[in-house]
């Protein structure tokens, strides 16, 4: 009887350990399913039981970046890694970040993710913007960092129109103003394309990334867009952006 009792306890202990290991494994994984596919530009996923619409070139809060839709197949980045799934497919993907280098940024009152950053080793104040395509550096930052951009390929853009909102007698009125130069012509500005050696945010860094230096009026902070984000593993939760270096 003692032998049987010992054996039963041993089996129970092994089973408990196995369940704990399984739970830990599941907690470190994300379950994805492709629910629907749009016309070459969108798809709907089920991510850990939550329906999430995704558009090509845009990140979801979970850090899924839809890159391409072809017939019933989607290609995307998740957790910094390329994935490919068909309509109806279910996949369990690793989402374990423990032990990896990471950095968290809290949103400010205007829901902007502002953080100090190092560009080629020099300090800037950066805004992480998942709707922006590339890294955009204002000329003031570029000159202070001694970036060699003036001899690079440039493009000319027209300065965006400005909307002025005024309230008088409880009524709100909007006035749209088109910026003009000193000759009364539409105001234009240039951007210059260049390659950065490195960009570092917290302890998360990448090397060899494209950027533009911009003369755009009103641009005060460096904008860090998807060219940086798709090379790390980003996620947004409770107004906190987490960057993980893969």
matplotlib code that plots the C-alpha trace (Angstrom):
import matplotlib.pyplot as plt

x = [0.0, 2.9, 4.4, 1.2, 0.6, 4.1, 3.6, 0.2, 1.8, 4.7, 2.3, 0.3, 3.5, 4.6, 1.2, 1.2, 4.7, 3.6, 0.6, 2.7, 5.2, 2.3, 0.8, 4.1, 4.6, 1.1, 1.6, 4.7, 2.8, 0.1, -2.6, -3.4, -6.1, -6.8, -10.5, -10.9, -8.9, -9.7, -8.9, -5.0, -4.8, -6.5, -7.2, -8.9, -7.1, -8.2, -5.3, -5.6, -9.4, -9.6, -10.7, -8.3, -8.5, -5.1, -4.2, -1.1, 1.8, 0.2, 0.9, -1.8, -1.6, -0.1, 2.8, 1.5, 2.5, 0.5, 2.9, 1.1, -2.2, -2.3, -5.6, -6.2, -2.7, -1.3, 2.3, 3.1, 5.6, 4.9, 7.2, 9.8, 9.7, 8.2, 5.1, 2.8, -0.7, -3.7, -7.4, -8.7, -5.2, -4.5, -0.9, 0.6, 3.6, 6.3, 5.7, 8.3, 10.3, 11.8, 15.5, 15.5, 16.6, 13.6, 12.5, 9.2, 7.7, 4.6, 2.3, 2.0, -1.2, -1.5, -1.0, 2.5, 5.4, 8.3, 11.7, 15.4, 17.2, 20.7, 21.3, 24.9, 25.7, 24.2, 21.2, 17.8, 14.3, 12.3, 8.6, 7.7, 5.0, 3.7, 1.8, 5.0, 6.9, 10.5, 12.8, 12.4, 15.1, 14.5, 17.4, 18.1, 18.8, 20.8, 23.0, 23.6, 24.6, 26.8, 25.0, 26.2, 23.0, 23.2, 25.0, 22.4, 19.5, 16.7, 13.0, 10.8, 7.4, 4.8, 4.2, 0.9, -2.0, -2.6, -6.0, -6.6, -9.5, -11.1, -14.0, -16.1, -19.4, -19.5, -19.2, -16.2, -14.8, -12.0, -9.7, -7.5, -4.3, -1.9, 1.7, 3.5, 7.1, 8.4, 7.5, 3.9, 4.3, 3.3, 5.9, 8.0, 10.7, 13.2, 14.0, 17.3, 17.7, 20.6, 21.7, 22.2, 24.9, 22.7, 19.7, 19.4, 16.3, 16.9, 18.9, 17.3, 19.4, 19.6, 22.2, 22.1, 18.7, 17.4, 16.2, 15.4, 16.4, 13.5, 13.2, 9.4, 8.2, 7.1, 9.0, 10.8, 11.3, 12.8, 10.1, 10.8, 8.5, 8.0, 11.5, 12.7, 9.7, 9.7, 13.2, 12.3, 9.3, 6.9, 3.6, 1.1, -0.8, -2.4, -0.8, 2.6, 4.9, 7.2, 10.2, 12.0, 15.3, 15.2]
y = [0.0, 2.4, 1.7, 2.4, 5.6, 6.8, 5.9, 7.8, 10.9, 10.7, 10.6, 13.5, 15.6, 14.8, 15.7, 19.0, 19.8, 19.0, 21.3, 24.1, 23.7, 23.7, 26.8, 28.6, 27.6, 28.8, 32.1, 32.7, 32.1, 34.0, 32.2, 33.8, 33.0, 34.6, 35.4, 37.3, 38.8, 42.1, 43.3, 43.3, 45.8, 44.5, 41.4, 40.5, 38.4, 36.7, 37.4, 35.6, 35.8, 39.4, 40.4, 42.8, 44.6, 45.1, 47.3, 46.9, 48.9, 49.5, 48.0, 46.6, 47.2, 43.7, 44.6, 42.7, 44.5, 43.4, 43.5, 41.9, 40.3, 37.9, 36.0, 34.1, 34.5, 37.1, 38.0, 39.9, 40.6, 39.5, 39.9, 41.0, 37.8, 37.2, 35.0, 33.7, 32.3, 31.4, 32.2, 30.1, 29.0, 28.9, 29.3, 29.4, 31.9, 32.6, 35.8, 35.2, 38.3, 37.5, 37.9, 40.0, 43.6, 45.9, 49.5, 51.0, 54.4, 55.9, 58.1, 61.7, 63.7, 64.1, 60.4, 60.9, 58.5, 60.9, 59.6, 60.5, 58.7, 58.4, 58.9, 58.1, 58.5, 62.0, 62.9, 63.9, 64.0, 61.5, 60.8, 57.1, 57.3, 54.0, 56.0, 57.5, 55.6, 56.6, 58.3, 62.1, 64.4, 68.2, 70.2, 71.7, 68.2, 67.2, 70.3, 69.8, 66.1, 67.2, 64.9, 65.3, 65.7, 68.8, 66.9, 64.1, 63.5, 66.0, 66.4, 69.5, 69.5, 72.2, 73.2, 71.9, 74.3, 75.5, 75.5, 78.2, 77.6, 80.6, 80.8, 83.9, 84.3, 80.6, 79.8, 78.0, 79.1, 77.6, 79.4, 77.6, 79.4, 78.4, 79.4, 81.8, 82.7, 86.2, 86.6, 85.5, 82.1, 78.8, 77.9, 74.9, 72.9, 70.2, 66.8, 64.9, 61.1, 59.6, 56.5, 56.4, 54.3, 53.6, 54.6, 53.7, 54.0, 53.0, 49.8, 48.9, 49.7, 49.0, 49.7, 50.8, 52.4, 54.9, 58.4, 61.8, 65.2, 67.6, 71.4, 71.2, 74.2, 73.4, 70.1, 70.1, 66.5, 63.6, 61.2, 57.5, 55.5, 52.0, 51.6, 51.4, 49.6, 46.7, 45.8, 45.4, 43.8, 46.6, 46.4, 49.0, 48.3, 50.6, 53.7, 52.0, 51.2, 48.3, 47.8, 44.5, 43.9, 40.6]
z = [0.0, 0.8, -2.6, -4.3, -2.4, -3.3, -6.9, -7.0, -5.4, -7.9, -10.8, -9.5, -9.0, -12.5, -13.9, -12.0, -13.3, -16.8, -16.6, -15.1, -18.0, -20.5, -19.0, -19.1, -22.7, -23.7, -21.8, -24.0, -27.2, -29.2, -31.1, -34.5, -37.1, -40.4, -40.4, -43.7, -46.5, -48.2, -51.7, -51.6, -48.7, -45.6, -43.5, -40.2, -37.6, -34.4, -32.0, -28.7, -29.0, -30.0, -33.5, -35.1, -38.5, -40.2, -43.2, -45.3, -43.9, -40.6, -37.1, -34.9, -31.1, -30.8, -33.2, -36.2, -39.4, -42.5, -45.5, -48.4, -49.3, -52.3, -53.0, -49.8, -48.4, -46.1, -45.4, -42.2, -39.5, -35.9, -33.0, -35.5, -37.5, -41.0, -41.2, -44.0, -43.5, -45.6, -44.9, -42.1, -40.9, -37.2, -35.8, -32.4, -32.5, -30.0, -28.1, -25.4, -24.7, -21.3, -21.3, -24.5, -24.5, -24.3, -23.7, -22.6, -23.4, -21.9, -23.9, -22.9, -22.5, -26.3, -26.8, -28.3, -27.5, -26.9, -25.8, -26.0, -28.8, -30.1, -33.8, -34.9, -31.2, -30.9, -28.7, -30.1, -28.7, -30.8, -31.3, -32.1, -34.8, -36.3, -39.0, -40.4, -43.1, -42.3, -39.8, -40.4, -38.9, -38.7, -40.1, -36.6, -35.3, -38.4, -38.2, -34.5, -35.2, -38.1, -40.5, -44.1, -46.0, -48.1, -50.9, -50.9, -53.3, -52.4, -53.1, -53.0, -51.3, -50.8, -47.2, -45.9, -45.4, -41.8, -40.1, -37.5, -35.1, -33.4, -30.9, -30.8, -29.0, -28.3, -32.0, -33.5, -36.9, -38.9, -41.3, -43.8, -44.7, -47.4, -46.4, -48.8, -49.3, -49.3, -53.0, -52.3, -53.9, -52.2, -49.6, -50.4, -48.5, -49.2, -47.9, -48.2, -48.2, -46.3, -44.5, -40.7, -39.1, -36.1, -34.0, -30.4, -28.2, -24.6, -24.9, -28.3, -31.3, -35.0, -37.6, -41.2, -41.5, -44.1, -43.0, -44.4, -43.2, -43.6, -43.8, -43.2, -41.2, -37.7, -37.5, -34.1, -33.0, -34.9, -36.1, -35.8, -38.1, -39.4, -41.0, -37.4, -35.9, -38.4, -37.4, -33.8, -32.0, -31.0, -29.1, -27.7, -24.5, -21.9, -23.4, -23.2, -26.2, -25.6, -28.0, -28.0, -29.9, -31.7]

ax = plt.figure().add_subplot(projection="3d")
ax.plot(x, y, z, "-o")
ax.set_aspect("equal")
plt.show()
